[in-house]
Amino acid sequence: MKKHQSPAKLPVEVSVPDGEATVQQLNELLSNGSGFYSLPAQHFNEVFPRIYIGNAFVAQNVMRLQKLGVTHILNTAEGNSFMHVNTNAEFYAAGKVYVHCREGYSRSPTTVIAYLMLRHKMDVRVAMATVRHKREIGPNDGFLRQLCELNEKLAKEGKLKTK
């Protein structure tokens, strides 16, 4: 069981070969080095330009979403695979996307991290650090494993930015 404490510090850099990432390494990026994880301090955060991650409560608040300028809502609260989400950049062009699950802590951050990897060619560690810098997150180990597999696949196909 993960221990929770706020705030967690994110390591600046992790030294691992390109394309290789493990669940343990990703968990270390999420914790403060002592095994502590932070819970979200806010209901939602803009984690990348025009992409918000948040909880289901805000997803039902039409006035709040309108104030934010949200044009698309992606509900990731249920389902078996984040790999079936429309990540076509044209679908979201010029809009703002609110990605949510129940708490905005595990499933929705995983979906956004995968989007950043697929559409912005980010390595899993860079994508995770990008999201984690803006919001406290804690994808479960199953989701972290899927992200590691996606990272390995994209690296083998030459679809990740190189340093």
C-alpha positions as CSV (number, residue, x, y, z in Angstrom):
1,M,0.0,0.0,0.0
2,K,1.3,3.4,-0.9
3,K,1.8,5.9,1.9
4,H,0.4,9.4,1.3
5,Q,1.9,12.7,2.4
6,S,1.9,16.1,0.8
7,P,3.8,17.6,-0.9
8,A,6.1,15.1,-2.7
9,K,9.3,16.3,-4.4
10,L,9.9,15.1,-8.0
11,P,13.4,14.1,-8.9
12,V,14.8,16.3,-11.6
13,E,16.4,13.5,-13.7
14,V,16.4,9.7,-13.7
15,S,19.4,8.0,-15.3
16,V,18.1,5.0,-17.4
17,P,18.8,3.9,-21.0
18,D,16.4,5.4,-23.6
19,G,13.3,3.3,-24.1
20,E,13.7,1.5,-20.9
21,A,11.6,2.3,-17.9
22,T,10.3,0.1,-15.0
23,V,7.4,0.4,-12.7
24,Q,9.8,1.0,-9.8
25,Q,11.5,3.8,-11.6
26,L,8.2,5.5,-12.4
27,N,7.0,5.1,-8.8
28,E,10.2,6.8,-7.7
29,L,9.4,9.7,-9.9
30,L,6.0,9.9,-8.2
31,S,7.2,9.7,-4.6
32,N,9.4,11.9,-2.6
33,G,12.1,9.3,-2.2
34,S,10.8,8.0,1.1
35,G,7.9,6.2,-0.4
36,F,5.3,9.0,0.2
37,Y,2.9,10.1,-2.5
38,S,0.8,13.3,-2.6
39,L,-2.9,13.4,-3.1
40,P,-4.3,16.1,-5.4
41,A,-4.4,19.4,-3.6
42,Q,-6.9,20.9,-6.1
43,H,-10.0,19.5,-7.9
44,F,-8.3,20.1,-11.3
45,N,-5.1,21.4,-12.8
46,E,-4.0,22.5,-16.3
47,V,-1.2,20.0,-16.8
48,F,-0.3,20.9,-20.4
49,P,-1.5,23.7,-22.5
50,R,-5.3,23.3,-23.0
51,I,-5.3,19.9,-21.1
52,Y,-6.8,19.7,-17.6
53,I,-6.9,16.7,-15.3
54,G,-9.4,16.6,-12.5
55,N,-12.1,14.8,-10.6
56,A,-15.6,13.8,-11.5
57,F,-17.1,16.6,-9.3
58,V,-15.8,19.3,-11.5
59,A,-16.8,17.4,-14.6
60,Q,-20.4,17.9,-13.6
61,N,-20.0,21.6,-12.9
62,V,-21.0,23.1,-16.3
63,M,-20.4,26.7,-15.2
64,R,-16.9,25.9,-14.0
65,L,-16.1,24.1,-17.2
66,Q,-17.5,27.0,-19.3
67,K,-15.3,29.5,-17.2
68,L,-12.3,27.4,-18.0
69,G,-13.2,27.3,-21.7
70,V,-13.4,23.5,-21.8
71,T,-14.7,22.3,-25.1
72,H,-14.2,18.5,-24.7
73,I,-14.7,16.2,-21.7
74,L,-13.0,12.8,-21.6
75,N,-14.4,10.5,-18.9
76,T,-11.8,7.8,-18.1
77,A,-13.6,6.6,-15.0
78,E,-14.4,3.2,-16.4
79,G,-13.0,1.0,-19.1
80,N,-10.3,-1.6,-19.7
81,S,-7.8,0.2,-21.8
82,F,-6.6,3.8,-22.3
83,M,-5.3,2.7,-25.7
84,H,-8.8,3.2,-27.4
85,V,-9.0,6.9,-26.7
86,N,-9.1,9.3,-29.7
87,T,-5.7,11.0,-29.5
88,N,-6.0,12.6,-32.9
89,A,-4.7,16.2,-32.4
90,E,-7.2,17.5,-34.9
91,F,-10.0,16.3,-32.7
92,Y,-8.9,18.6,-29.9
93,A,-7.4,21.4,-32.0
94,A,-8.2,24.9,-30.6
95,G,-10.1,23.4,-27.8
96,K,-9.6,22.7,-24.1
97,V,-9.9,19.2,-22.8
98,Y,-11.0,18.2,-19.3
99,V,-9.8,14.6,-18.6
100,H,-11.3,13.1,-15.5
101,C,-11.8,9.9,-13.6
102,R,-13.3,9.7,-10.1
103,E,-10.4,11.5,-8.3
104,G,-8.2,12.6,-11.1
105,Y,-5.3,10.7,-9.6
106,S,-4.6,7.4,-11.5
107,R,-6.6,6.7,-14.6
108,S,-7.0,10.2,-16.1
109,P,-3.3,11.1,-15.5
110,T,-2.3,7.8,-17.2
111,T,-4.4,8.8,-20.2
112,V,-2.8,12.2,-20.5
113,I,0.7,10.8,-20.1
114,A,0.0,8.3,-22.9
115,Y,-1.3,11.2,-25.1
116,L,1.9,13.2,-24.4
117,M,3.9,10.1,-25.4
118,L,1.9,9.4,-28.6
119,R,1.3,12.9,-29.9
120,H,4.2,14.9,-28.4
121,K,6.8,12.1,-28.7
122,M,7.7,12.4,-25.0
123,D,9.5,9.6,-23.2
124,V,7.4,8.2,-20.3
125,R,9.6,9.8,-17.7
126,V,9.3,13.3,-19.4
127,A,5.6,12.9,-19.9
128,M,5.1,11.8,-16.3
129,A,7.3,14.6,-14.9
130,T,5.4,17.1,-17.1
131,V,2.0,16.1,-15.6
132,R,3.4,15.6,-12.1
133,H,4.9,19.0,-12.1
134,K,1.4,20.5,-12.4
135,R,-0.7,17.9,-10.4
136,E,-0.2,15.3,-7.7
137,I,-0.8,12.0,-9.4
138,G,-0.4,8.3,-8.6
139,P,-1.2,5.9,-11.4
140,N,-1.5,2.3,-10.1
141,D,1.2,-0.2,-10.9
142,G,-0.9,-1.8,-13.7
143,F,-1.2,1.6,-15.5
144,L,2.5,2.2,-14.9
145,R,3.3,-1.1,-16.5
146,Q,1.2,-0.2,-19.5
147,L,3.0,3.1,-19.8
148,C,6.4,1.3,-19.7
149,E,5.3,-1.1,-22.4
150,L,4.1,1.8,-24.6
151,N,7.4,3.6,-24.0
152,E,9.4,0.6,-25.1
153,K,7.2,0.2,-28.2
154,L,7.5,3.8,-29.2
155,A,11.3,3.8,-28.6
156,K,11.7,0.7,-30.8
157,E,9.7,2.4,-33.5
158,G,11.8,5.6,-33.2
159,K,8.7,7.6,-32.2
160,L,10.2,9.4,-29.2
161,K,12.2,12.6,-29.1
162,T,15.9,11.9,-28.4
163,K,17.9,14.1,-26.0
